[in-house]
Amino acid sequence: MRALVVLSLLAGLGLSMGCSRKAPTNTKISIDFGEMSSTSQKTVGGLALTEYKFPQHVIINAHINQNDGIVGNEDSRYLNWSCQIFEDFRKGNLPGMDISLIQQYCRDELAYYPFEFLKMPEGRDALIQVLIVQAVLAVDTTSANGDLSDSMAFYYDDASLIINSGDNVAVIGDTGWQNEGVSDDEGMVAGRIDGGYTGQAFAYYQPTDTTKPPMKVMAETITGGWFSFMFLENVKFTYKLDVDVYGTNNGAVIFSNKKAWRTSTR
């Protein structure tokens, strides 16, 4: 009889503990892409062009206030999406592929991509930042080769929220996007830093609204101190080291607020 009572108490405790568990605090990012994807006809310098626009990268940062009164002491998280088929096309792996098919593929993939931060700390304030990199491709329809020019347009928006129990939703882009500028070219800088560091460096982008924190936009690998970083024309990046196992390189800046520039061919 005593054994039955003990088992009953344990079962009751198990049920009680199960009922007291908190729901996960997830935050979904609902993005209004508006007219980010479009096709139009235009004439430039006597050339008949078809212009295709569509998102090629979406970068999301979450800055979570630790509520400890220390300025800058935040829990920061990072999500990104890239249209892989367009990346392959730019590398020359899909020669002759119709741009309209690439545009459709990127648009369809993005429509079903689940942007979500899991297990966010309940009761904290959070700033959700979104940077969209839009591909802008102009195809010369009068050329037998279908000559192509491409550039990248940058758009930014953010939303603040308090993280509650259960599912949270941050709505981005519903009131419009801030045009951050256009880059027509890119370049690489390679070299070696002292100390033979191996790990990661992160590129950060500062929105034109400088009251907003810089966004982590991409990661690059450093091996034995050797690095190769991408820079864009008209869009500046800051590259910082990640934390190594000893913590000695935490946040060290390699390049601060730099962009690519054209050099004379003469």
C-alpha positions as CSV (number, residue, x, y, z in Angstrom):
1,M,0.0,0.0,0.0
2,R,2.9,2.4,0.9
3,A,4.5,1.7,-2.5
4,L,1.3,2.6,-4.3
5,V,1.1,5.9,-2.4
6,V,4.7,6.8,-3.2
7,L,4.2,6.0,-6.9
8,S,1.0,8.1,-6.9
9,L,2.9,11.1,-5.4
10,L,5.7,10.8,-8.0
11,A,3.2,10.6,-10.8
12,G,1.5,13.7,-9.4
13,L,4.8,15.6,-9.1
14,G,5.7,14.6,-12.7
15,L,2.4,15.9,-14.0
16,S,2.8,19.1,-12.0
17,M,6.4,19.7,-13.3
18,G,5.3,19.1,-16.8
19,C,2.5,21.6,-16.6
20,S,4.8,24.3,-15.1
21,R,7.2,24.3,-18.1
22,K,7.4,27.6,-20.0
23,A,6.6,27.8,-23.6
24,P,9.7,28.5,-25.8
25,T,10.3,32.1,-26.6
26,N,10.8,32.1,-30.4
27,T,10.8,35.2,-32.6
28,K,9.7,35.0,-36.2
29,I,10.7,37.7,-38.7
30,S,7.9,38.7,-41.0
31,I,9.4,40.6,-43.9
32,D,7.4,42.7,-46.4
33,F,9.5,42.6,-49.6
34,G,7.2,45.0,-51.4
35,E,8.6,45.7,-54.9
36,M,12.0,44.1,-54.3
37,S,11.4,41.8,-57.2
38,S,10.5,43.3,-60.6
39,T,11.2,43.3,-64.3
40,S,11.2,46.4,-66.5
41,Q,12.2,47.7,-70.0
42,K,14.4,50.7,-70.5
43,T,16.6,52.4,-73.0
44,V,20.1,53.7,-71.9
45,G,22.5,55.3,-74.4
46,G,20.5,53.9,-77.3
47,L,20.6,50.3,-75.9
48,A,17.4,48.4,-75.2
49,L,17.7,46.9,-71.8
50,T,15.7,44.5,-69.7
51,E,16.3,45.2,-66.0
52,Y,15.7,42.4,-63.4
53,K,15.6,43.1,-59.7
54,F,15.3,40.6,-56.9
55,P,16.8,39.9,-53.4
56,Q,20.0,38.0,-53.5
57,H,20.9,38.3,-49.8
58,V,18.9,38.8,-46.6
59,I,20.9,39.5,-43.4
60,I,19.1,39.7,-40.0
61,N,20.6,40.7,-36.6
62,A,19.0,40.5,-33.2
63,H,20.4,42.8,-30.5
64,I,19.0,41.7,-27.1
65,N,19.3,43.9,-24.1
66,Q,20.7,42.1,-21.1
67,N,18.9,44.5,-18.7
68,D,22.0,44.9,-16.6
69,G,22.4,48.6,-17.1
70,I,25.7,48.2,-18.9
71,V,25.8,50.1,-22.2
72,G,26.8,47.9,-25.1
73,N,26.4,44.7,-23.1
74,E,24.0,42.8,-25.5
75,D,23.3,39.3,-26.7
76,S,23.6,39.6,-30.5
77,R,22.4,36.9,-32.9
78,Y,22.7,36.5,-36.7
79,L,20.8,34.9,-39.5
80,N,21.4,35.1,-43.3
81,W,20.0,33.8,-46.5
82,S,21.5,33.8,-50.0
83,C,20.1,32.7,-53.3
84,Q,22.5,30.0,-54.1
85,I,21.5,29.6,-57.8
86,F,22.4,33.2,-58.4
87,E,25.7,32.8,-56.6
88,D,26.5,29.9,-58.9
89,F,25.5,32.0,-61.9
90,R,27.8,34.8,-60.9
91,K,30.7,32.3,-60.6
92,G,30.1,31.2,-64.2
93,N,28.8,27.8,-63.2
94,L,25.5,28.2,-65.1
95,P,26.4,29.8,-68.4
96,G,23.5,30.9,-70.6
97,M,20.8,30.4,-68.0
98,D,17.8,32.7,-68.4
99,I,17.9,35.6,-65.9
100,S,14.1,35.4,-65.5
101,L,14.4,31.8,-64.3
102,I,17.0,32.8,-61.7
103,Q,14.8,35.7,-60.6
104,Q,11.8,33.4,-60.2
105,Y,13.8,30.7,-58.3
106,C,15.2,33.3,-55.8
107,R,11.8,34.8,-55.3
108,D,10.1,31.4,-54.7
109,E,12.8,30.2,-52.3
110,L,12.6,33.4,-50.3
111,A,8.8,33.2,-50.0
112,Y,9.1,30.0,-48.0
113,Y,12.3,30.6,-46.1
114,P,11.7,30.4,-42.3
115,F,13.4,33.5,-40.7
116,E,13.2,32.8,-36.9
117,F,15.4,33.2,-33.8
118,L,14.8,30.3,-31.3
119,K,14.9,30.3,-27.5
120,M,15.1,34.1,-27.0
121,P,15.4,35.3,-23.4
122,E,11.9,36.1,-22.1
123,G,11.2,39.7,-20.9
124,R,14.1,41.3,-22.7
125,D,14.0,44.2,-25.1
126,A,15.2,43.3,-28.6
127,L,16.1,45.3,-31.8
128,I,15.7,43.2,-35.0
129,Q,17.6,44.6,-37.9
130,V,17.2,43.5,-41.5
131,L,19.5,44.3,-44.5
132,I,18.4,43.3,-48.0
133,V,20.9,43.2,-50.8
134,Q,19.0,43.4,-54.1
135,A,20.5,42.2,-57.3
136,V,20.0,44.7,-60.2
137,L,20.8,43.1,-63.6
138,A,20.5,44.9,-66.9
139,V,20.5,42.6,-70.0
140,D,21.2,44.2,-73.4
141,T,18.4,42.7,-75.5
142,T,20.0,43.9,-78.8
143,S,23.2,42.0,-78.2
144,A,23.6,38.5,-79.6
145,N,25.7,37.7,-76.4
146,G,23.1,39.1,-74.1
147,D,25.6,41.4,-72.5
148,L,25.0,41.8,-68.8
149,S,25.8,44.5,-66.2
150,D,25.0,44.0,-62.5
151,S,25.0,46.0,-59.3
152,M,23.8,45.6,-55.7
153,A,21.3,47.9,-54.0
154,F,21.1,47.9,-50.2
155,Y,17.9,48.4,-48.1
156,Y,17.5,48.6,-44.4
157,D,14.7,48.4,-41.8
158,D,14.3,47.4,-38.1
159,A,11.8,46.8,-35.4
160,S,11.9,46.8,-31.6
161,L,9.9,44.4,-29.4
162,I,9.7,42.9,-25.9
163,I,10.2,39.1,-26.0
164,N,7.2,37.4,-24.5
165,S,6.6,33.7,-23.8
166,G,5.5,31.8,-26.8
167,D,5.9,32.9,-30.4
168,N,6.8,36.6,-31.1
169,V,6.7,38.3,-34.5
170,A,8.8,41.2,-35.7
171,V,7.3,42.9,-38.7
172,I,9.9,44.4,-41.0
173,G,9.4,46.6,-44.2
174,D,5.7,47.1,-43.8
175,T,6.2,50.9,-43.7
176,G,8.9,51.0,-46.3
177,W,12.7,50.6,-46.6
178,Q,15.6,52.9,-46.1
179,N,17.7,53.1,-49.3
180,E,21.3,52.5,-48.2
181,G,23.0,53.0,-51.5
182,V,24.2,51.0,-54.5
183,S,27.5,49.2,-55.2
184,D,28.6,48.6,-58.8
185,D,31.8,46.7,-58.1
186,E,33.7,44.7,-55.6
187,G,37.3,43.8,-54.8
188,M,39.3,41.4,-52.6
189,V,42.1,42.3,-50.1
190,A,44.4,39.5,-49.1
191,G,47.2,39.5,-46.6
192,R,48.5,38.2,-43.3
193,I,48.1,39.4,-39.7
194,D,50.7,39.0,-37.0
195,G,50.5,36.1,-34.5
196,G,49.4,33.3,-36.9
197,Y,45.7,33.6,-35.8
198,T,43.3,30.9,-37.0
199,G,39.6,31.5,-36.6
200,Q,37.0,33.7,-38.0
201,A,36.6,37.4,-38.8
202,F,33.3,39.1,-39.2
203,A,32.3,41.9,-41.5
204,Y,30.1,44.6,-40.0
205,Y,27.9,47.2,-41.8
206,Q,26.9,50.5,-40.2
207,P,23.4,51.6,-41.3
208,T,23.1,55.2,-42.5
209,D,21.1,55.9,-39.4
210,T,24.2,55.9,-37.1
211,T,22.0,55.7,-34.0
212,K,21.5,52.0,-34.9
213,P,24.2,49.5,-34.0
214,P,26.4,48.0,-36.7
215,M,25.2,44.7,-38.3
216,K,27.2,41.5,-38.6
217,V,26.8,40.7,-42.3
218,M,29.3,37.9,-43.2
219,A,32.0,35.7,-41.8
220,E,35.4,34.9,-43.3
221,T,38.0,32.3,-42.3
222,I,41.5,33.2,-41.3
223,T,44.2,30.4,-41.3
224,G,47.6,30.9,-39.8
225,G,47.0,34.7,-40.1
226,W,46.2,34.6,-43.8
227,F,43.0,36.2,-44.9
228,S,41.1,37.3,-48.0
229,F,38.3,39.8,-47.4
230,M,35.7,41.2,-49.8
231,F,35.0,45.0,-50.1
232,L,32.4,46.8,-52.1
233,E,32.4,50.1,-53.9
234,N,30.3,52.7,-52.1
235,V,29.5,50.4,-49.2
236,K,31.8,50.3,-46.2
237,F,32.7,47.3,-44.0
238,T,34.5,46.9,-40.8
239,Y,36.3,43.6,-40.2
240,K,36.9,42.3,-36.7
241,L,38.4,39.1,-35.3
242,D,36.3,36.6,-33.5
243,V,37.2,35.3,-30.1
244,D,40.0,32.7,-30.2
245,V,40.3,30.0,-27.5
246,Y,42.3,32.2,-25.3
247,G,40.2,35.3,-25.7
248,T,43.2,37.4,-26.7
249,N,41.8,38.5,-30.1
250,N,38.3,39.4,-29.0
251,G,37.0,42.1,-31.2
252,A,40.3,43.3,-32.6
253,V,39.7,45.5,-35.6
254,I,41.6,44.6,-38.8
255,F,39.9,47.1,-41.2
256,S,37.7,49.9,-40.0
257,N,34.9,51.4,-42.2
258,K,36.6,50.6,-45.6
259,K,35.3,50.3,-49.1
260,A,36.7,49.2,-52.5
261,W,37.8,51.9,-55.0
262,R,38.5,51.9,-58.7
263,T,42.1,52.4,-59.9
264,S,43.1,54.0,-63.2
265,T,44.0,51.7,-66.0
266,R,46.2,54.3,-67.7
